[in-house]
Amino acid sequence: GCELTASTKSYTFQVDEEDDSDHILALSVVCLTDGAKDECNVVEVVGRNHENQEIAVPVANLKLSCQPLLSLDNFRLQPPVTFRLAAGSGPVHLAGWHRIVHREDASFEEDDDLSEEE
């Protein structure tokens, strides 16, 4: 997880570019924490589209008096991704999970298939 505040307005989650594993980042909950004011706190996800252009999409608009918490049901993202507090002063806590899927060696899989046929 991470926390966005007036002094720390963004957090970037990235993986090592040399890592050939598949990485999935899933956002579960976005919520206001102690010290939050009754103001709109807008959280954006900043990523890249298929043309490698930066895009920002608001995923949460939280206000202490009416919606202090939002469940995102494991909203899946492909790293690198940046979470940004576009409006408000927070603090806003983001929680989720990171899954690493190791790719199997393709040549090993082919050899394995051949031995099964024999």
Backbone torsions as a table, in degrees:
resi	resn	phi	psi	omega
1	GLY	NA	174.7	177.0
2	CYS	-152.4	167.3	178.9
3	GLU	-129.3	132.3	177.4
4	LEU	-106.8	133.1	-178.5
5	THR	-137.5	-179.8	177.2
6	ALA	-61.1	-32.7	-179.3
7	SER	-90.8	-23.4	177.4
8	THR	-123.7	85.6	-172.5
9	LYS	-83.1	-10.9	-179.4
10	SER	-145.9	156.9	176.4
11	TYR	-143.4	130.6	179.3
12	THR	-110.8	129.1	174.9
13	PHE	-105.1	120.2	178.5
14	GLN	-139.8	161.3	178.9
15	VAL	-118.9	162.8	178.7
16	ASP	-62.1	126.3	-178.0
17	GLU	-63.0	-23.8	-179.8
18	GLU	-83.4	-8.4	179.0
19	ASP	-75.1	121.1	-178.1
20	ASP	-93.5	12.0	175.5
21	SER	-79.7	158.9	173.5
22	ASP	-89.3	135.2	-179.1
23	HIS	-119.1	134.6	176.3
24	ILE	-125.0	128.9	175.7
25	LEU	-113.1	126.6	-179.1
26	ALA	-120.2	127.5	-179.9
27	LEU	-94.4	121.0	-175.9
28	SER	-98.7	-51.1	-173.0
29	VAL	-139.2	140.2	171.3
30	VAL	-125.1	125.5	-176.8
31	CYS	-147.2	152.3	173.5
32	LEU	-77.4	145.9	180.0
33	THR	-120.7	-178.5	-178.4
34	ASP	-49.0	134.3	178.0
35	GLY	96.0	-2.9	180.0
36	ALA	-70.6	141.8	176.2
37	LYS	-90.9	163.0	177.3
38	ASP	-82.7	73.9	179.7
39	GLU	-138.3	163.1	176.9
40	CYS	-73.7	127.9	176.5
41	ASN	-117.3	109.6	-177.2
42	VAL	-102.8	124.0	178.1
43	VAL	-107.4	128.3	178.1
44	GLU	-111.5	151.1	169.5
45	VAL	-106.4	125.9	-179.5
46	VAL	-112.1	123.9	179.7
47	GLY	-143.9	-160.0	179.7
48	ARG	-125.1	142.0	177.8
49	ASN	-88.3	-173.5	-176.5
50	HIS	-66.0	-16.5	176.7
51	GLU	-98.7	12.7	179.6
52	ASN	63.2	26.7	175.5
53	GLN	-94.8	141.7	179.5
54	GLU	-70.3	133.2	175.4
55	ILE	-131.1	144.7	177.8
56	ALA	-121.6	129.9	-178.9
57	VAL	-127.0	123.6	176.1
58	PRO	-69.3	132.6	179.6
59	VAL	-115.8	-15.0	-179.6
60	ALA	-152.5	140.3	172.3
61	ASN	-129.4	101.2	-173.5
62	LEU	-106.8	142.0	174.9
63	LYS	-141.8	132.7	-173.4
64	LEU	-54.7	-41.0	-174.7
65	SER	-79.4	-17.4	-177.1
66	CYS	-130.8	-31.0	177.8
67	GLN	-150.3	83.1	-178.3
68	PRO	-81.4	-10.1	-175.0
69	LEU	-144.3	143.9	177.2
70	LEU	-137.7	126.2	175.4
71	SER	-91.7	126.8	-177.9
72	LEU	-104.9	8.0	172.2
73	ASP	51.1	47.8	177.4
74	ASN	57.7	52.2	176.4
75	PHE	-61.4	114.5	-171.4
76	ARG	-88.9	138.1	-178.1
77	LEU	-133.5	153.9	177.6
78	GLN	-104.5	116.7	179.0
79	PRO	-63.7	153.1	1.5
80	PRO	-78.6	146.4	179.5
81	VAL	-144.1	144.9	179.2
82	THR	-116.8	134.7	173.2
83	PHE	-102.4	130.6	-174.6
84	ARG	-133.1	135.6	174.3
85	LEU	-84.6	98.0	-174.0
86	ALA	-80.0	-25.7	178.0
87	ALA	-149.0	150.3	-179.9
88	GLY	91.2	175.7	-177.1
89	SER	-118.4	-0.7	178.0
90	GLY	68.9	-154.4	-2.3
91	PRO	-73.0	141.0	177.7
92	VAL	-119.4	127.2	179.2
93	HIS	-102.5	133.8	176.3
94	LEU	-114.3	134.4	179.3
95	ALA	-132.7	146.9	179.2
96	GLY	-173.9	-157.5	179.1
97	TRP	-140.5	159.2	-179.4
98	HIS	-124.3	125.0	178.6
99	ARG	-115.8	134.7	177.1
100	ILE	-112.2	122.8	178.0
101	VAL	-111.4	113.4	-178.9
102	HIS	-80.4	131.7	179.5
103	ARG	-79.0	138.5	177.5
104	GLU	-79.3	150.0	176.3
105	ASP	-67.8	118.4	-176.2
106	ALA	-60.0	-38.6	-179.0
107	SER	-66.5	-34.2	177.5
108	PHE	-65.7	-42.1	179.7
109	GLU	-63.5	-40.8	179.7
110	GLU	-64.0	-44.7	178.6
111	ASP	-61.8	-38.5	-179.7
112	ASP	-64.2	-41.2	179.0
113	ASP	-64.1	-40.8	-179.4
114	LEU	-64.9	-40.1	-178.7
115	SER	-67.8	-31.0	177.8
116	GLU	-69.4	-35.9	179.9
117	GLU	-69.9	-33.2	-179.6
118	GLU	-67.8	NA	NA
